[in-house]
Amino acid sequence: MQQISRAVVLVAALIAMTDLATARDARSGARQPDFSTCSSARHACVVGTARRGHSQGGCERAYRTCMASGTWDTYDGMYGRRVSGLARR
């Protein structure tokens, strides 16, 4: 009987840890910036650079390029990003 109780407690603990890990992943996914359109990518870039205290000139250059080609490209530093196939709006 005691071995069964230990097994049940162990299974319950594993389920609880899995639920916590899943909840943590869902929360972090909610904070990811939207890169579905050129305008939303520019907004994410401006917010990110302002938060880090960097210049926002790269955001405007990348926005103009994105509106012409559909590709967001700020891959010139640690926080750079290259995304293709964005909606041009």
Residue, then its C-alpha position, 0 to 999 in steps of 0.5 A: m500500500q505504501q509503495i502505491s502511495r509513493a507512486v501516486v505522489l510521484v506521478a502527481a508531482l510529474i504532472a504538476m511540473t509539466d503543467l508549470a513548464t507548459a504555463r511558463d512557455a505560454r507566457s513567454g510566447a505571449r510576449q513575442p513581438d508581431f512580425s506579420t506586417c512591415s508596420s508591426a515589425r517597425h513598432a516592435c523595433v521602435v519599442g525594442t530600441a527605445r527599451r535598450g536606449h539605442s538609435q531608431g534609425g535602423c528601424e526606419r531604414a528596415y521599414r522602407t526596405c520592407m515596404a519595397s521588398g516584404t523582407w524585414d532586415t535589421y541584422d546588424g547587431m545583437y538584436g538584429r532580425r531577418v524575416s521574409g514574406l511580411a505583408r507590406r502594410 
